Every structure is written in C-alpha cells, then in structure tokens.
C-alpha cells in the first residue's frame, strides 16, 4: 500500500506530483488527526495513523508530506520506520534531476525544481517548486528548500536546515544544522547551527 502521510496542503501537492508522473494509482493518505480518518481528501481515503499502518497486513510504503518544519518531518519518518513502513520518493515530471545526482529515500521534488550534477540529497528532504540547486551541493536529511530558492555550487545544507522562498546561497557556504535562511536573503558566509539569518547580505536575526 502506497501512503502519503499527512493529508494537509503538502499532502495534496505530493498527490499532484504523483499524478504528473502517472504514479498515483491506489495511493491513499495517512494522518495523525483522528478526525480525518475515513474522510476523503482529493478523492483519496485517509486510512488512519501510524498504528493503523503498523497493523496493516500488506507492506506499506510512505512519503512524509509535512512541509515547513523539517524536524517534525523527520520525527514522523522515524515513527513510521519503527512501525515497519518503508519510503518512496515523489518526483514531479517537470523537475530536472542530473543523471549523477544521488537521491535519498522519501524525497519530495516539486514542479520545475532542478538538481544539478553531483548533488547529494539525504532522506526526507523537500525541494519545492522552481528551486534551483547547482552542482556538488550536499543536502542533509530532513532539510527544506522552498520555492524559488537558488543554491550555488558546493553548498552544504545540514540536517533540518530551512531555506526560505526566493533566497540565494552563494558558492561553498555551509548552512548549519537546524538553521533558517529567511525569505529573500542572500547568504554569503557560513551559517552556524540553530541560527536564523535574514537580509542582503544575510546576517543573524
């Protein structure tokens, strides 16, 4: 059974991604919210939460469709893995992925995103619409790159980092674990872990 886990906005986006690639047949939703269980979202049933999936007789393969909070996405993925679920990636048919890019499990790659040569993407990463990630970029697990962000060559986005809409990160910069790059920021220097940077050029908030 193929499951989009989380039936909110990002879940609907993931369903659209799968439809674009004709990979949506039989896909259902899962969600922690018991009020949604048995309901229909975009014509797909919300079958239940983690416990329901753990008890399912068939194998369950999920993608965690939780958007803006990377830490929550990883926590959900951990719970699903403990319940015996495996993970698939959702890659929009209009996105471009270099032949020698390396992709982790549970990736969400939205419409018209670009992953260049030598890019390494960890598990449960979200690369949103029209984001451009150049060559030899390393993206740690759970990271989020939002719409229209531009990541230059050699950048490292550590685990649980968040890159805001329309922002730019120049060559060879390291964005530390749990850090946030604000919308429209231009990052020219390394960002320490658990730090929020904003502005042009970006500086700590």
MARGU-380489 format. One record per residue: residue in three letters; x, y, z of N, C-alpha, C, CB in turn. Coordinates in steps of 0.2 Angstrom, whole numbers. Glycine has a CB too. Example, Ala and Ser with C-alpha at 12.3 -4.5 7.8 and 13.67 -1.06 7.14 Angstrom:
<nodes>
[node ALA, [66, -28, 39], [62, -22, 39], [66, -16, 39], [57, -22, 45]],
[node SER, [64, -11, 35], [68, -5, 36], [64, 0, 39], [70, -3, 29]],
</nodes>
This chain:
<nodes>
[node UNK, [4, -6, 0], [0, 0, 0], [4, 6, 0], [-5, 0, 6]],
[node UNK, [3, 11, -5], [7, 17, -5], [3, 22, -1], [8, 19, -13]],
[node UNK, [6, 26, 3], [3, 31, 8], [7, 37, 8], [3, 28, 15]],
[node UNK, [3, 43, 6], [5, 50, 8], [4, 51, 15], [2, 55, 2]],
[node UNK, [9, 52, 19], [7, 53, 26], [7, 60, 27], [12, 49, 31]],
[node UNK, [1, 63, 30], [-1, 70, 31], [-5, 72, 25], [5, 74, 32]],
[node UNK, [-11, 73, 27], [-17, 75, 22], [-18, 82, 21], [-23, 71, 24]],
[node UNK, [-13, 86, 23], [-14, 93, 23], [-12, 96, 16], [-10, 97, 28]],
[node UNK, [-9, 102, 16], [-8, 106, 10], [-2, 102, 6], [-5, 113, 11]],
[node UNK, [3, 100, 9], [9, 97, 6], [7, 90, 4], [15, 96, 11]],
[node UNK, [2, 87, 7], [0, 80, 5], [-4, 81, -2], [-5, 77, 10]],
[node UNK, [-8, 86, -2], [-11, 87, -9], [-6, 89, -14], [-16, 93, -8]],
[node UNK, [-1, 92, -13], [5, 94, -18], [8, 87, -20], [10, 98, -15]],
[node UNK, [9, 83, -15], [13, 76, -16], [8, 72, -21], [14, 72, -10]],
[node UNK, [2, 72, -20], [-3, 69, -24], [-3, 71, -31], [-10, 69, -21]],
[node UNK, [-2, 78, -32], [-1, 81, -38], [5, 79, -42], [-2, 89, -38]],
[node UNK, [10, 78, -38], [17, 76, -40], [16, 69, -43], [22, 76, -35]],
[node UNK, [13, 65, -39], [12, 58, -42], [7, 57, -48], [9, 53, -36]],
[node UNK, [2, 62, -48], [-2, 62, -54], [2, 64, -60], [-8, 66, -53]],
[node UNK, [7, 69, -59], [10, 71, -65], [15, 66, -68], [15, 77, -63]],
[node UNK, [16, 61, -64], [21, 55, -67], [17, 49, -67], [26, 54, -62]],
[node UNK, [10, 49, -67], [5, 43, -68], [7, 38, -63], [6, 40, -75]],
[node UNK, [9, 40, -56], [11, 35, -51], [6, 36, -45], [18, 37, -49]],
[node UNK, [0, 38, -46], [-5, 39, -41], [-10, 34, -40], [-8, 45, -42]],
[node UNK, [-10, 28, -44], [-15, 23, -44], [-14, 20, -37], [-14, 18, -49]],
[node UNK, [-20, 20, -34], [-21, 16, -27], [-18, 20, -21], [-17, 10, -28]],
[node UNK, [-15, 26, -22], [-12, 29, -17], [-17, 32, -12], [-8, 35, -19]],
[node UNK, [-16, 31, -5], [-21, 34, 0], [-17, 38, 4], [-24, 28, 4]],
[node UNK, [-21, 42, 9], [-17, 46, 14], [-17, 43, 21], [-21, 53, 14]],
[node UNK, [-12, 44, 25], [-12, 43, 32], [-11, 50, 36], [-7, 38, 34]],
[node UNK, [-14, 50, 42], [-13, 56, 46], [-14, 54, 53], [-18, 61, 43]],
[node UNK, [-11, 59, 57], [-11, 58, 64], [-18, 60, 67], [-6, 62, 68]],
[node UNK, [-21, 64, 63], [-28, 68, 66], [-33, 63, 65], [-29, 74, 62]],
[node UNK, [-36, 60, 71], [-42, 55, 70], [-48, 58, 67], [-43, 53, 77]],
[node UNK, [-49, 65, 67], [-55, 67, 64], [-55, 66, 56], [-55, 75, 66]],
[node UNK, [-49, 65, 54], [-48, 64, 46], [-49, 57, 44], [-42, 67, 44]],
[node UNK, [-48, 52, 49], [-48, 45, 47], [-55, 43, 44], [-47, 41, 54]],
[node UNK, [-55, 40, 39], [-61, 38, 35], [-64, 44, 30], [-66, 37, 40]],
[node UNK, [-61, 50, 31], [-63, 55, 26], [-59, 55, 20], [-61, 62, 30]],
[node UNK, [-62, 59, 15], [-59, 59, 8], [-55, 66, 7], [-64, 58, 3]],
[node UNK, [-49, 65, 4], [-45, 71, 3], [-43, 70, -5], [-39, 72, 7]],
[node UNK, [-45, 75, -9], [-44, 75, -16], [-46, 68, -19], [-36, 76, -17]],
[node UNK, [-51, 65, -16], [-54, 59, -19], [-50, 53, -16], [-54, 59, -26]],
[node UNK, [-46, 54, -11], [-42, 48, -8], [-44, 47, -1], [-34, 49, -9]],
[node UNK, [-44, 41, 1], [-46, 40, 8], [-41, 41, 13], [-49, 33, 9]],
[node UNK, [-42, 44, 19], [-37, 44, 24], [-38, 38, 28], [-38, 51, 29]],
[node UNK, [-33, 34, 28], [-35, 27, 31], [-33, 26, 38], [-30, 22, 27]],
[node UNK, [-29, 31, 41], [-28, 31, 48], [-21, 33, 50], [-29, 24, 51]],
[node UNK, [-19, 32, 56], [-12, 35, 58], [-7, 29, 58], [-13, 38, 65]],
[node UNK, [-2, 31, 62], [4, 26, 62], [2, 19, 64], [10, 29, 66]],
[node UNK, [-2, 19, 69], [-4, 12, 72], [-8, 8, 67], [-8, 13, 79]],
[node UNK, [-12, 11, 63], [-16, 8, 58], [-11, 5, 53], [-21, 13, 55]],
[node UNK, [-6, 9, 51], [-2, 7, 46], [3, 1, 48], [3, 12, 43]],
[node UNK, [4, 1, 55], [8, -4, 58], [5, -11, 58], [10, -2, 65]],
[node UNK, [-2, -10, 58], [-6, -16, 59], [-8, -19, 52], [-12, -15, 63]],
[node UNK, [-6, -15, 47], [-8, -17, 40], [-5, -24, 38], [-7, -12, 35]],
[node UNK, [-9, -28, 35], [-6, -35, 33], [-1, -34, 27], [-11, -40, 31]],
[node UNK, [-2, -30, 23], [2, -29, 17], [8, -24, 19], [-2, -26, 11]],
[node UNK, [13, -24, 14], [19, -19, 15], [16, -12, 14], [25, -21, 11]],
[node UNK, [19, -8, 18], [17, -1, 17], [23, 4, 16], [14, 2, 24]],
[node UNK, [22, 8, 10], [27, 12, 8], [25, 19, 8], [30, 10, 1]],
[node UNK, [28, 24, 11], [26, 30, 13], [30, 36, 10], [25, 31, 20]],
[node UNK, [28, 42, 9], [31, 48, 9], [28, 53, 14], [31, 51, 2]],
[node UNK, [33, 56, 18], [30, 60, 23], [29, 67, 21], [35, 60, 30]],
[node UNK, [23, 69, 20], [21, 75, 16], [20, 81, 21], [15, 75, 12]],
[node UNK, [25, 82, 25], [25, 88, 30], [29, 93, 28], [26, 86, 37]],
[node UNK, [27, 100, 27], [30, 105, 24], [36, 108, 27], [26, 110, 21]],
[node UNK, [34, 114, 31], [39, 119, 33], [43, 117, 39], [35, 125, 34]],
[node UNK, [42, 112, 43], [45, 110, 49], [49, 104, 48], [41, 110, 55]],
[node UNK, [56, 105, 46], [60, 99, 45], [60, 94, 51], [67, 101, 43]],
[node UNK, [61, 96, 57], [61, 92, 62], [55, 87, 63], [62, 96, 69]],
[node UNK, [49, 90, 62], [43, 86, 63], [43, 81, 57], [37, 91, 62]],
[node UNK, [45, 83, 51], [45, 78, 46], [49, 72, 48], [48, 81, 39]],
[node UNK, [55, 73, 50], [60, 68, 52], [57, 64, 58], [67, 70, 54]],
[node UNK, [53, 67, 63], [50, 63, 68], [45, 59, 66], [48, 68, 74]],
[node UNK, [41, 61, 61], [36, 57, 58], [39, 51, 55], [31, 61, 54]],
[node UNK, [44, 52, 51], [48, 47, 47], [50, 42, 52], [53, 50, 43]],
[node UNK, [53, 44, 58], [56, 39, 62], [50, 35, 65], [59, 43, 68]],
[node UNK, [44, 38, 67], [39, 34, 69], [36, 29, 64], [33, 38, 72]],
[node UNK, [36, 31, 58], [34, 26, 53], [39, 21, 52], [33, 30, 46]],
[node UNK, [45, 22, 52], [50, 17, 51], [50, 12, 57], [57, 20, 51]],
[node UNK, [49, 14, 63], [48, 10, 68], [42, 5, 68], [48, 14, 75]],
[node UNK, [37, 8, 64], [31, 4, 63], [31, -1, 57], [25, 9, 62]],
[node UNK, [37, -1, 54], [39, -6, 49], [37, -3, 42], [34, -12, 50]],
[node UNK, [36, 3, 41], [35, 6, 34], [42, 8, 31], [31, 13, 35]],
[node UNK, [41, 7, 24], [47, 9, 20], [45, 16, 17], [49, 4, 15]],
[node UNK, [49, 19, 13], [48, 25, 10], [50, 25, 2], [53, 30, 13]],
[node UNK, [45, 29, -1], [46, 31, -8], [47, 38, -9], [41, 28, -12]],
[node UNK, [50, 40, -15], [51, 47, -16], [46, 50, -21], [58, 49, -19]],
[node UNK, [44, 56, -21], [39, 59, -26], [43, 64, -30], [33, 62, -22]],
[node UNK, [43, 63, -36], [47, 67, -41], [43, 70, -46], [54, 64, -43]],
[node UNK, [41, 76, -47], [37, 79, -52], [40, 78, -59], [36, 86, -50]],
[node UNK, [35, 77, -63], [38, 75, -70], [41, 81, -74], [32, 73, -74]],
[node UNK, [40, 87, -71], [43, 93, -74], [49, 95, -71], [38, 99, -74]],
[node UNK, [51, 92, -66], [58, 93, -62], [63, 90, -67], [58, 91, -55]],
[node UNK, [69, 93, -65], [75, 90, -69], [80, 88, -64], [78, 96, -73]],
[node UNK, [83, 82, -64], [87, 79, -60], [93, 76, -64], [84, 73, -56]],
[node UNK, [99, 78, -63], [105, 76, -66], [106, 69, -65], [111, 80, -64]],
[node UNK, [109, 66, -70], [110, 58, -70], [114, 56, -65], [113, 56, -77]],
[node UNK, [119, 60, -62], [124, 58, -57], [122, 61, -50], [131, 60, -59]],
[node UNK, [116, 64, -50], [114, 66, -43], [112, 60, -39], [107, 71, -44]],
[node UNK, [113, 60, -32], [111, 55, -28], [105, 57, -23], [118, 53, -24]],
[node UNK, [100, 53, -24], [94, 54, -20], [93, 50, -14], [88, 55, -25]],
[node UNK, [91, 52, -9], [89, 48, -3], [82, 46, -3], [90, 52, 4]],
[node UNK, [80, 42, 2], [73, 40, 2], [68, 45, 5], [72, 34, 7]],
[node UNK, [62, 45, 2], [57, 49, 5], [57, 57, 3], [57, 49, 12]],
[node UNK, [61, 58, -3], [62, 64, -6], [55, 67, -9], [67, 64, -11]],
[node UNK, [54, 73, -8], [49, 77, -12], [52, 82, -16], [43, 80, -7]],
[node UNK, [51, 81, -23], [54, 86, -28], [48, 89, -32], [59, 82, -32]],
[node UNK, [47, 95, -30], [41, 98, -33], [42, 101, -40], [38, 104, -29]],
[node UNK, [36, 104, -43], [36, 105, -50], [42, 110, -52], [30, 108, -52]],
[node UNK, [46, 109, -57], [51, 113, -61], [57, 114, -56], [48, 120, -62]],
[node UNK, [58, 110, -51], [64, 110, -47], [70, 108, -51], [63, 107, -40]],
[node UNK, [76, 110, -50], [82, 107, -53], [87, 105, -48], [85, 113, -58]],
[node UNK, [90, 99, -49], [95, 96, -46], [101, 95, -50], [93, 90, -42]],
[node UNK, [107, 98, -49], [112, 98, -54], [117, 92, -53], [116, 104, -54]],
[node UNK, [122, 92, -57], [127, 86, -56], [131, 86, -50], [132, 86, -62]],
[node UNK, [131, 80, -47], [135, 79, -41], [131, 81, -35], [141, 83, -41]],
[node UNK, [125, 82, -35], [121, 84, -29], [119, 78, -25], [114, 88, -32]],
[node UNK, [120, 78, -19], [118, 73, -14], [112, 75, -10], [124, 70, -10]],
[node UNK, [107, 71, -10], [101, 73, -6], [100, 68, -1], [95, 74, -11]],
[node UNK, [99, 70, 5], [98, 65, 11], [90, 63, 11], [100, 68, 17]],
[node UNK, [89, 59, 16], [82, 56, 16], [77, 62, 19], [82, 50, 21]],
[node UNK, [71, 61, 16], [65, 65, 19], [66, 73, 18], [64, 64, 26]],
[node UNK, [69, 74, 12], [71, 81, 10], [65, 84, 6], [78, 82, 6]],
[node UNK, [63, 90, 7], [58, 93, 2], [62, 99, -2], [53, 97, 6]],
[node UNK, [62, 98, -8], [64, 103, -13], [58, 106, -17], [70, 100, -18]],
[node UNK, [56, 112, -15], [50, 115, -18], [50, 117, -25], [47, 120, -13]],
[node UNK, [44, 120, -27], [44, 122, -34], [49, 127, -36], [37, 124, -35]],
[node UNK, [52, 126, -42], [56, 131, -45], [63, 132, -41], [53, 138, -46]],
[node UNK, [64, 128, -36], [71, 129, -33], [76, 126, -38], [71, 125, -26]],
[node UNK, [82, 130, -37], [87, 128, -42], [93, 126, -37], [89, 134, -47]],
[node UNK, [96, 120, -38], [101, 118, -34], [107, 116, -39], [99, 112, -29]],
[node UNK, [112, 119, -39], [118, 119, -43], [122, 112, -42], [122, 125, -44]],
[node UNK, [128, 112, -45], [132, 106, -44], [135, 105, -37], [138, 107, -49]],
[node UNK, [136, 99, -36], [140, 97, -30], [138, 100, -23], [147, 99, -31]],
[node UNK, [131, 100, -23], [128, 103, -16], [126, 96, -12], [122, 107, -18]],
[node UNK, [127, 97, -6], [125, 91, -1], [120, 94, 3], [131, 89, 3]],
[node UNK, [114, 90, 3], [108, 92, 7], [107, 87, 12], [102, 93, 3]],
[node UNK, [107, 88, 19], [106, 84, 24], [99, 82, 25], [109, 86, 30]],
[node UNK, [98, 76, 28], [91, 73, 29], [87, 78, 32], [92, 67, 33]],
[node UNK, [80, 78, 30], [75, 82, 33], [76, 90, 31], [76, 82, 40]],
[node UNK, [80, 92, 27], [81, 99, 25], [75, 101, 20], [88, 100, 22]],
[node UNK, [74, 108, 20], [68, 110, 16], [71, 116, 12], [62, 113, 21]],
[node UNK, [70, 116, 6], [72, 121, 1], [65, 123, -2], [77, 119, -5]],
[node UNK, [63, 130, -1], [57, 132, -3], [57, 135, -10], [54, 137, 2]],
[node UNK, [51, 137, -12], [50, 139, -19], [55, 145, -21], [43, 141, -20]],
[node UNK, [58, 144, -27], [62, 149, -30], [69, 150, -27], [58, 156, -30]],
[node UNK, [71, 146, -22], [77, 147, -19], [83, 145, -24], [78, 143, -12]],
[node UNK, [89, 148, -24], [94, 147, -28], [100, 145, -24], [96, 153, -33]],
[node UNK, [103, 139, -25], [108, 136, -21], [114, 135, -26], [106, 129, -17]],
[node UNK, [120, 139, -25], [125, 138, -29], [130, 132, -28], [130, 145, -29]],
[node UNK, [135, 131, -32], [139, 125, -31], [143, 125, -25], [143, 125, -37]],
[node UNK, [143, 118, -23], [147, 117, -17], [144, 119, -10], [154, 121, -17]],
[node UNK, [138, 121, -10], [135, 122, -4], [133, 116, 0], [128, 126, -5]],
[node UNK, [133, 117, 7], [131, 111, 11], [125, 114, 15], [137, 109, 16]],
[node UNK, [120, 110, 15], [114, 112, 19], [113, 106, 24], [107, 112, 15]],
[node UNK, [115, 107, 30], [115, 102, 35], [108, 100, 37], [119, 104, 42]],
[node UNK, [107, 94, 41], [101, 91, 43], [96, 96, 46], [103, 86, 48]],
[node UNK, [90, 96, 44], [85, 100, 47], [85, 108, 45], [85, 99, 54]],
[node UNK, [90, 109, 41], [90, 116, 39], [84, 118, 34], [97, 118, 35]],
[node UNK, [83, 125, 34], [77, 128, 31], [79, 134, 26], [71, 129, 35]],
[node UNK, [78, 133, 20], [80, 139, 15], [74, 142, 13], [84, 136, 9]],
[node UNK, [73, 149, 15], [66, 152, 13], [65, 154, 6], [66, 158, 17]],
[node UNK, [59, 156, 4], [57, 157, -3], [62, 163, -6], [50, 159, -3]],
[node UNK, [64, 162, -12], [67, 167, -16], [74, 169, -13], [63, 173, -16]],
[node UNK, [77, 165, -8], [83, 166, -6], [89, 164, -10], [84, 163, 1]],
[node UNK, [95, 166, -9], [101, 164, -13], [106, 162, -8], [103, 170, -18]],
[node UNK, [110, 157, -9], [116, 155, -6], [121, 154, -10], [114, 148, -2]],
[node UNK, [127, 158, -9], [132, 158, -14], [137, 152, -13], [136, 165, -13]],
[node UNK, [142, 151, -17], [146, 145, -18], [149, 144, -11], [151, 146, -23]],
[node UNK, [149, 137, -10], [154, 134, -4], [152, 136, 3], [161, 136, -5]],
[node UNK, [146, 139, 3], [143, 141, 10], [141, 135, 14], [138, 146, 10]],
[node UNK, [141, 134, 20], [138, 129, 24], [133, 132, 29], [144, 126, 29]],
[node UNK, [127, 129, 28], [121, 131, 32], [121, 126, 37], [115, 132, 28]],
[node UNK, [122, 128, 44], [122, 123, 49], [115, 119, 51], [125, 126, 55]],
[node UNK, [116, 114, 55], [110, 110, 57], [105, 114, 60], [112, 104, 61]],
[node UNK, [99, 114, 58], [93, 117, 61], [93, 124, 60], [94, 116, 69]],
[node UNK, [97, 127, 55], [97, 134, 54], [91, 136, 49], [104, 136, 51]],
[node UNK, [90, 143, 49], [84, 145, 45], [87, 151, 41], [78, 147, 49]],
[node UNK, [86, 151, 34], [88, 156, 30], [81, 160, 28], [92, 154, 23]],
[node UNK, [81, 166, 30], [74, 170, 28], [73, 171, 21], [75, 176, 32]],
[node UNK, [67, 172, 20], [64, 174, 13], [68, 179, 10], [57, 175, 13]],
[node UNK, [71, 178, 4], [74, 184, 0], [81, 185, 2], [70, 190, 0]],
[node UNK, [84, 181, 7], [90, 183, 10], [96, 181, 5], [92, 179, 16]],
[node UNK, [101, 184, 5], [107, 182, 1], [113, 180, 6], [110, 188, -4]],
[node UNK, [114, 174, 6], [119, 171, 11], [126, 171, 8], [117, 164, 13]],
[node UNK, [131, 174, 11], [137, 174, 8], [143, 171, 13], [139, 182, 6]],
[node UNK, [141, 170, 19], [145, 167, 24], [142, 161, 27], [147, 172, 29]],
[node UNK, [146, 157, 30], [143, 151, 33], [138, 153, 39], [149, 147, 37]],
[node UNK, [133, 149, 40], [128, 150, 45], [129, 145, 50], [121, 150, 42]],
[node UNK, [130, 147, 57], [131, 142, 62], [125, 138, 63], [133, 145, 68]],
[node UNK, [125, 132, 67], [119, 128, 68], [114, 132, 72], [121, 122, 72]],
[node UNK, [108, 131, 71], [102, 134, 75], [102, 141, 75], [103, 131, 82]],
[node UNK, [104, 144, 69], [104, 151, 68], [99, 153, 63], [111, 154, 67]],
[node UNK, [96, 159, 64], [92, 162, 58], [95, 168, 55], [85, 164, 61]],
[node UNK, [96, 168, 49], [99, 174, 45], [94, 177, 41], [105, 172, 42]],
[node UNK, [94, 183, 40], [90, 187, 36], [93, 193, 32], [83, 190, 39]],
[node UNK, [91, 195, 27], [93, 201, 24], [98, 200, 18], [97, 205, 29]],
[node UNK, [101, 206, 15], [105, 206, 10], [111, 211, 11], [102, 208, 3]],
[node UNK, [117, 208, 13], [119, 201, 14], [116, 199, 20], [126, 200, 14]],
[node UNK, [115, 192, 21], [111, 189, 27], [116, 190, 33], [110, 182, 25]],
[node UNK, [112, 191, 38], [116, 192, 45], [111, 189, 50], [118, 199, 47]],
[node UNK, [114, 187, 56], [109, 184, 61], [104, 188, 63], [114, 181, 67]],
[node UNK, [98, 185, 64], [92, 189, 67], [93, 191, 74], [86, 185, 65]],
</nodes>
